Amino acid sequence: MKNIIGLKDLRENMERYVSQVHKGQSFVVVKKSKPIFTICPVEAENSWEPVIDFTEIRKGGVKLEDVLARL
């Protein structure tokens, strides 16, 4: 079950909620009694899957303009 918090409360107490999310808590954030988004911890530290590592193509990466020009 997720805890419900107000958007104003989240803004005023951000550090407290960040700490609780790090401990595994999840929250539904509401504005005027309507849910607007959910805050939850990332499930696993390595859950992000890289699509491409441009540093493997060129040391220091690739310029955005070069990538966009090839699209």
C-alpha positions as CSV (number, residue, x, y, z in Angstrom):
1,M,0.0,0.0,0.0
2,K,1.3,3.4,-0.9
3,N,1.1,6.4,1.3
4,I,-0.8,9.5,0.1
5,I,0.8,12.9,0.4
6,G,0.0,16.4,-0.8
7,L,2.1,18.2,-3.4
8,K,2.6,21.1,-1.0
9,D,3.8,18.7,1.7
10,L,6.2,17.1,-0.7
11,R,7.7,20.5,-1.7
12,E,8.0,21.6,1.9
13,N,9.5,18.3,3.1
14,M,11.4,17.0,0.1
15,E,14.5,15.7,2.0
16,R,12.3,13.7,4.5
17,Y,10.5,12.0,1.6
18,V,13.7,11.3,-0.3
19,S,15.0,9.6,2.8
20,Q,11.9,7.5,3.1
21,V,12.0,6.5,-0.6
22,H,15.6,5.4,-0.1
23,K,14.3,3.1,2.7
24,G,11.8,1.5,0.3
25,Q,8.6,3.7,0.9
26,S,6.4,4.7,-2.0
27,F,4.0,7.6,-2.2
28,V,1.1,8.8,-4.3
29,V,1.2,12.6,-4.6
30,V,-2.1,14.4,-4.8
31,K,-3.2,17.9,-5.7
32,K,-6.6,19.0,-4.8
33,S,-7.4,15.4,-3.8
34,K,-6.5,14.0,-7.2
35,P,-3.5,11.8,-7.8
36,I,-0.9,13.3,-10.1
37,F,2.1,11.0,-9.8
38,T,3.8,8.3,-7.8
39,I,7.2,8.4,-6.1
40,C,8.8,5.0,-5.6
41,P,12.3,3.6,-5.2
42,V,14.2,2.2,-8.2
43,E,13.8,-1.6,-7.8
44,A,17.4,-2.5,-8.5
45,E,20.6,-0.5,-8.6
46,N,21.3,-1.8,-12.1
47,S,17.8,-1.6,-13.4
48,W,18.7,1.0,-16.0
49,E,19.7,-0.5,-19.3
50,P,22.0,1.6,-21.4
51,V,20.9,1.9,-25.0
52,I,24.3,3.0,-26.3
53,D,27.5,4.2,-24.8
54,F,28.9,6.9,-27.1
55,T,32.2,6.8,-25.3
56,E,32.7,3.4,-27.0
57,I,32.4,5.0,-30.4
58,R,34.7,8.0,-29.7
59,K,36.7,8.8,-26.6
60,G,34.9,11.7,-24.9
61,G,31.6,10.9,-26.5
62,V,29.9,12.1,-29.7
63,K,28.5,15.6,-30.3
64,L,24.7,15.8,-30.3
65,E,24.8,17.6,-33.6
66,D,26.6,14.6,-35.2
67,V,24.0,12.2,-33.8
68,L,21.1,14.3,-35.0
69,A,22.6,14.8,-38.4
70,R,22.6,11.0,-39.0
71,L,19.0,10.5,-38.1
